[in-house]
Amino acid sequence: MQTKFLLDENEIPKKWYNIQADLPTPLQPPLHPQTKKPIGPADLAPIFPMDLIMQEVSQEQYIPIPDEIRDILTLWRPSPLYRAHRLEKKLKTPAKIYYKYEGVSPPGSHKPNTAIAQAYYNMKAGIERIATETGAGQWGSALSFATELFDIDCTVYMVRGSYDQKPYRKMMMQAWGAECIPSPSPKTQSGRAILAKDPDTPGSLGIAISEAVEDAATHDNTNYALGSVLNHVCLHQTVIGMEAQEQLKAAEDEATVVVGCAGGGSNFAGLSFPFVRDNITKKNDTSIIAVEPAACPTLTKGLYAYDYGDVAGLTPILQMYTLGHDFIPASIHAGGLRYHGMAPLVSKLHAEGLIQATSCHQNEAFEAAVTFARSEGIIPAPETAHAIRVVIDKALECRTTGEEETILFNFSGHGHFDLSSYEMYFAGDLPDYEYPAELIKQSLANLPQVS
Ligand SMILES: *Cc1c(COP(=O)(O)O)cnc(C)c1O
């Protein structure tokens, strides 16, 4: 009864998988925030290095991973694939459950897979500082870790709600040499505008993005980095799914269901895109499910439309599922899932019917997380808990139907720095937020007008 499936260092994938090559129709181009005309690589050059811009628009199916990046990935990759025997037993399910454990990275999530790549290409371009935003602090800590390894300074705008609730991630960023600023902040025009309207706002990812983009755009030596959503971020995460496929082979199994939580969509993309590829190119029939919070139901209740990536309307306009760029989600504890939009690539797959989406409330997510911790040991991040809820529900369904599904999910990160949310859950103090229909209706009325 094997539990853990490991690969050697030299089995870290040598190429990223670019799903743009296999889409039934290409993505619609991003539009300029002011002119609303399609933008080209030159428009992004003030905030991104050219290597990443070229990856953003690349139609090549595979893109080589530079050795310098693979060398650093060996610090924690290949990550283990586990068979959750004890969870299966607890659920009395005929289903098999596997999870790819991304919590083994130094910051504890999947995010350094792209942070290392982004820091590397910025270093090559001679950039001295990177500005970014962070929700729960996972991305900020991942980028701080990565920039430190390449000797680049890092400024992190952290969503105020999380800055107050989750001080440990702020300290991690300091340990890795970064500056962490609560957002909205008086440092930027976008921050000052929000503070003038609502001084007590908990902030949001959309606001923090505006601040970081503004910081990068107004300083020559400074670039911007995004921890999710963009094509190159999803690309860098595909090492997860490619490793998992090798590990499942070693386990002599094939996934029939693939599950990931989705905030901006990157960890879900990382695990699932190689499986979507096989559904498209080999006519496999794997069911692929993204799970989002009921309080921020982008794929399940949003519109597939052109929208800004941030609140202030500074970013390019992307075609994606969105709840409206000025929608500020309730302060749920899965801070990494509080984003109004969704990766254009994940959105496209959903619009084409190539993936499914579902949502759950935070209390049911925590309940699933505790069931997981009490059988498999690892305490999940609140974001990951959303995926686990759906995995457990599927496995329980199999108990009724007798179906023997093989379920694979992405364990996107551990919850060691989210224990205060567990404390609230155990005390019965976690609210479940109803679907904010009126707020979403209002913010969808403010989508940019494009022809
Ligand atoms: C950031 C984060 C997420 C959500 O971001 P995606 O881009 O949707 O993956 C999920 N889980 C963890 C642990 C995170 O840190």
The ligand as an ORCA input file, in Angstrom:
! r2SCAN-3c Opt
* xyz 0 1
  C      -2.932     32.098     -3.716
  C      -3.429     30.777     -3.331
  C      -4.531     30.199     -3.967
  C      -5.343     30.901     -5.014
  O      -4.666     31.386     -6.118
  P      -4.765     30.701     -7.558
  O      -4.060     31.601     -8.461
  O      -6.224     30.552     -7.871
  O      -4.102     29.397     -7.415
  C      -4.909     28.929     -3.590
  N      -4.262     28.269     -2.606
  C      -3.206     28.805     -1.967
  C      -2.555     28.032     -0.878
  C      -2.765     30.069     -2.312
  O      -1.716     30.595     -1.674
*
